[in-house]
């Protein structure tokens, strides 16, 4: 399994490099002076509406990012291969966020969200954006909300895979409950908000890699004694000798889902705390989120 993230990284690097080379070889888009066209400026009276428009644009940019597109294609490939197998438990694990897909899709979502959130800094365009009507706080909030796009898309793919299994007659041990189906979408949502938080608080090269290493280390430490406190959960049991899945565990999937959702909210609040002006409110919301997440974690473990 460790080969998969390396292969994904190499593939994404090649795709991005080829895209850059293609763009560099294109002729100038403007070959002749354009006629003067007056610019129409529309001022939105609602700040919430402005943030929503920004979030939709950021979500579209995130969903079309080459890194995330590669992850989505690999997910559909894995789901298609699972549909043709004979082991219904393997299909169940893939649907509920415990298979190979759940190992790399949140990772590529984290990388894509971090790249999108840090693009203005990497392009040295921060001063240009600061002159716009949208404040830095609003832009960070929009980027956090943009993580809902990949999460909803992932949930749609999971439901499509469930429908594919039903149409092709692929057996499942049981119909997964909704909280188990939400395992991977919630992990992707958290990966997106965490990517924004890391890009805001650790604005230097190598910070995302350090964050991933720290998360993997914590997950490995918790996996043995507290498996429900990490995002990667297998809801099927292994047989003797770990040769195949043999049954479905009775695990607190609802508590686990609320626990992961609390972590997602905490990452979004952490990203917003980098901006001065609303820290009292954010700290109060963060305290509530920490308490709720701790309670859900205790219920899950």
Order of alpha helices (4+ residues) and beta strands (2+ residues): alpha-alpha-alpha-alpha-alpha-alpha-alpha-alpha-alpha-alpha-beta-beta-alpha-alpha
